[in-house]
């Protein structure tokens, strides 16, 4: 293994046999964590060639089973986000796309770095079962129209191990490792259409549009190598998506959105992604018409009913979901107020994600437990006119009071109050098909 680390450190591409050896060692534990992370760091600095990336992805796919979804009737769509602050889109997109007649087959993960994970969010729902057998998964998709399962030990197990090590070794934002991780899971899942939401900005793994475009194209190249239809959207992550950050808080907001009482940006992104999925499944349908159909379906509240069916199918407590605004909250809610009049601008979305983690909503070490009630609520959004002493954020935590001053100081660094209203960016920067 030392030879492979040295070779990669020199900027040389590993061949197919070397990559198969590496992935086998990751999977069976014969290569220690410190050597895996050394290789990952070498990849971060030296990158991978396209051929090396496809070969590595193939080896990761072959490290476990692939799903046979042939018993699912209809066009199967798998949507994936590269991760962002407050990103609960899958919980809204899934029931919306299912309401439009698509079959949404999603495997989700836990939080990575400062970005939250869909499984962590679903874990806050009492009795909700997210570890499904293939038979259960297929049954639920056929019955409800969509299902979300966690990454099983048998599906791309090499990625599962590497995913956890990247989180605690500062190699999360390697473009090649992101692309291979995402696409190995998506290809192993066997969907017909892979829909990618590539986040771009201070709260994402990629901060500029050029890098986001490069990541999107890497994943599309991998998809083409495996004969998959892949569509990528590059969306803004310079500010949080929606008004909540944190697991239980984000489930609450997803339910509010499905009630058509949620934030506009979450609705816009979910509708846009559903429209793209419709277009990909029907060559005759134009994007404008597809978007109108998605908006009409969203406003009908049928997706909320589908979400309820999803909760019941996977054993979750439906009464908890229907009364989620009464769910248990954190012991302490700390208000963060504006120090002067002006217009709100979020200046450090990454720091907001870090703050959410230290409040208890994320993991600071690999096996740490998360606090389901911890997180942040945005009382105001980008561009709002603000008065001095108006509450901008609420910090939800169960951490001891002696830490609260540190949390307040961090929170005040995440936004500015400007004399002039900031220019608001489009939520979706680009669509790459």
N, C-alpha and C positions, 0 to 999 in steps of 0.2 A: 504493500500500500504506500510505503514511503516513496517508492519510485514514481508512483502515479501523482502523488502530491508534488514532488519535485518537477515532474514533467509539466504539470499544469501551472506551477509557479513560474516556469520559464515561458509560459504563453503558448505552449504546444497543445494541439488537439489530441485527446485520448481517442483510441480507435474503438470499434464496436466490442471487441473481446475485453478490452480493459474496462469499458463502461459496464459490461455485464458482470465482471468480477466485482467492481465497485458496488453496484446495486445489490448483488447477492450478499456482499458483506454487510451492507446497511440493513438488509432484510433479516439475515440470520444472526446478527449481532457479533459476527466474527471480527469486524472492524470496530475498534473502540470509538466512542463519541468524539474524543479529542482529534482523532485523525480525520473523521468525517467533517468536522467543523473546519479543520485546516484546509481540506480540499475545497469546501464551500467558500472559504475566504479567498482562496486562489482563483476560483471561478469568478467571484465578485470583482476582483481586480483585473483578471486576464480575459474574461468573457469566454464564449464558446462560438465555434463556427456553426453555420446552419446545419451541416451534416452531423456534427457532434451532438447538437441539441436534439435533432430528430432521433438519433441513435440512443441517446440518454433517455429520452421520453419513452421510446419503445421498450427499453430495458425496465423502466419503472412500471410500465403497463404490464409487462410480462412477469413482474415480481409477485403477482397474485392473479386472482380470477378476473374475468371480464363478465359483465352482466348480459344475459340474454333477455332482451325486452320484447322479443317477438310476440309474446302473448298480450302485450298492451296494444289495444285497438286505437288507431289514429296516429297522427304525426306527433312525435315525441320531441319536446323542447327542453333543453337544459340551459338555465341562465346562471351566469357567474359574475360576481363583482370581484375586482382585484383588491377591494377593501378600502373603507373610508370611515370617517367619523360620523356616527349617527346613521349609518347605512342599514336600514331595515327594509329595503326595497323588495327582497325576496318574499317577505310575508304579505306584501300587497300585490306584487306582480303575479305570484303563483295562482291565487284564486281568481284574479282578473283574467289571465290567459286561459285558465281552465273554463271559465264562464264563456269564453269565446270559442270553445270547442277544441282547444289544444290540450295535449297531455304533457304536463310539466313533471319531469323526472329529475329531481335535484338531490345531489349529495352535498351536504354542507359541513363546514368545519367550525372549530372554536376560534377564539380571538387570536390574532397574530400581530405582535408589536402593539401599536396604539389603536389598531382597528378591531372592532368587535366582531364576534362570530355568530352566525345564525343559530348554531346549536346552543351556544351560551344563552341566547335570548329565549329559545324554546324550552331550555332547562328550567326556566322560572315558572313554567306552567305546571301546576300540580298533576302528577301521574302521567304526564305526556311522555310517550314512548318514541324515542328517536333512533334507537338501535333496532333496525328492522331486518328480517331475513329477506332474501330476494322474493320469495313467495308472498310475504306480507306486503312488500313494496309494490309489486305488480298488482296485487289485489286492490290496494288502496288507490293507486293511480287509475285503474279501470273504474273503480267505484266513485271516486271523488273528482278525478280530473287532475289532481296533483298530489304529490307526497314529498316529504323531505326526510331524508335519512342521514345519519352520521356516517363518517368514513369507517367502514368495517375493517377488521384486521385482515380479511382476505382480499380486499380490493386495494390495489396499489399500496401494499404495506410499506414498501421502501419510502414512498412519499410521506406516509404518516410519521415515520421516524424522523426523516429529514425536516419535515415541516416544524416539528417540535424543537429540533436543534437550531434551526434558522432563527426561531423566535428569541432565543436566548444567546445568540452568538453574533448579533448585529449583521447578519447576512440576509435579512428579510427582503431588502430591496435590490437584490440581484435580478436583472431582467430575465436572464436565461433560467434561473431557478424558479422565478415566478411563473414564467411561461410553461416550463416543464411540469411544475406542480399542478397548475390549473388544467392543462390539456391532457395530462396522463389520467386524471380523474374523469374528465369529461368524455374522453374516448373510451375508457374502460366502462363508463356508464351506459354507452350504447345509444345515445340520443341521435335523432335524425338531424336536428338543428342545434348548434351551440351558439348561444347569445352571450356576448362578453360586454360587461360594463367596466371599462378601463378608467379608473379614477385618476384625476390629474390635479395637482395643487399641493398646498402645504400640508394637508391632512392625508395625503396618499403616499404610496411607496414611490411613485414617480411624481416629480414636482413641476416639470415643464412639458409643454405640448409636444415637443420634438421627441422626448423620451417616451411619452405615452403612446405616440404614434409608432415608435419603434417596437414597443412591447406588443401593441395590437397586431402589428405586422408579423412579429415572431410567432404569435399564437395562431394567426391565420395560416402561416407557412406550415406549422406543425399539423394543423387541421387538414390542409390540402394533401400533405404526405400520407394521411390516413383516410383520404376520400370523404372528409366531413365538410358540411356546409357551415361556415363560421361567419358571424356578423359581429363587428365590434363597434361599440359606442364609446367615445371619449367624453366623460362628463366632469363637471367642475367639483373639486374637493378643496377649494380655498376657504370654504366655510362649511359648517356641518350641514348634513342633509336632514331637513326637518328641524324640530325644536327640542329633541331629546337625545342624550348620549348615555348609554347604560342599559343593561339588559331588560329588566322589568319595565323600565320607563319606555323603552323602544317598542316593546310589545303593546303597551298601552296606546302609543301613538299610531302603531299599525292598525289597531282595532278602530281607533278614531278615524283614521284615513278611510278605511273600508266603510265606515258610517258616513263618508263624505263630510267629515268634520275635522279633517287633518290639514297639514300644511300643503300649500300649493306645489312646492318643489317636489315633494314625495309623490304627489298625484301625477305631476307632469312627467317625471322620469318613468314611473310605472306604466303609464299610458303609452309613452313613446316606445318603450321596450316591447310591450304587448303588440303594438302596431307593427313593429319590425318583425316580430315572430309570425304575425299573420301574413305579411308580405312574403316572407321566406317560405311559408307553407303553401302559398297560392300565387303563382307567377302572374296571373291576370289582375291581381289586386294592386292598386296604386297606394303609396304610403299615405297620401292625404285622406283617402277614403277609409283606409285601415285605422287611421287615428280617430276619425269621426266615430267609427264603430266601437273602438275601445273606450272613448269618452262616454258614449251612450250607455255602454254596458257598465262602466264604473258608476255612473250616476244612478243606475237602476237599483243599486245595492245588492244585486245578485251575488257579486263576489264575496260580500260579507256572509251570506248564507253558505257559500262554498267553503269559506274559511271555518265556519262552525262545523261543517261536515268533516273537514280535515282534522280538527281538534278531536272530535268524537272518534273518528276512525283510528287515531293513534293513541287513544286511551286518555286524552287530556280532560281536565275538569271544565266542562262547558259553562257551568254557572260562574266559575272564576272568571272566565273570559267575558261573559255577559255583564259582570259586575266589576270589571277590572279597575275602574277608577276608584274603587274602594279597597283595592289590594294594599297589603302592608307596605308602608314606606320606611325610609331610613330614619334612624333616631334623630339625626341632626339635619336640618335644612338651613344652609348658610346663604343669606342674600349677598350678592355682589352688586354694588351700586355705582352709578356714573359719578365721576368727580366734577363734571362740568356739563354745560349745555352743548349740543351739537348733533352730529350724525354718527350713527354706529357703524364701525368697520371692524370685522374680525381680521386680525393681522397675523395670528399664529394658530392655525387650526391643529397643527401637530401637537402643540403644547396643550391644547384643549383635550386631545386624546390622552396625553401623558397625565394630565390632571385627573381625568376620569379613571385612569388606572390606579393612581395613588389614592383616590377616594375609595377604591375597593372594587371597581367595576371590571378590572382587567388583571392580568397576571404579570408580576414583576419577575418571577422565576418560573421555570418550566412546569412544575407540578402544583403551583399555588391554587388555592380555592378562590373563587370570585364571590363577591357580595352581590346577590341578585338585585338588591334595592339601591345600590350605590350608582351615582352618575351625576349628570348635569342637565338642567332644564333651561332652555333659552327663553327668557321672558320677552326679549326683543330680537329682531332679525336684522340682517345686513341692510344698511341704508335708512333705517328708522330714525326719525327725529327724536332726540333724547333730551330730557330735562335733568339737571343736576339732582343727584340722590334717587333717581329712578332706578329700579332694580333691572339689571341687565341679565344676570344669571342667578340660578339657585343651585347650590352644591349640595348633593344628597350623600350623606356618609354616616357610617357607624363608628368611624375612627375616633379616638379620644380627643378631648377638647384642646389639649396641648398642641395638637397638630393643625388646628384650624387656621392659625395665623399664616402658616406656610401655604395652605390651600388658597387662602384669600390673596396672598401675594402672587401666587402662580396665576390665579384667575385674572387679576388685573393686567397681567402681561399678554393676555390672549386677544385683547381688543383695544381699539383707540376710539376716542370721540373727536371727530373732525369738524372743522369749521364749515366745510362744504360737503354736500351729499356725494358719496363715492359713486363712481360709474358702476352700475350693476352688470355683471357678465351673464351671458347666456348659460343656462344649465348644461346644455349639450353642445360641446365644441365641434365634434365631427362624428360622422358615421362612415365606417369603412366596411365594405362588403366584398 
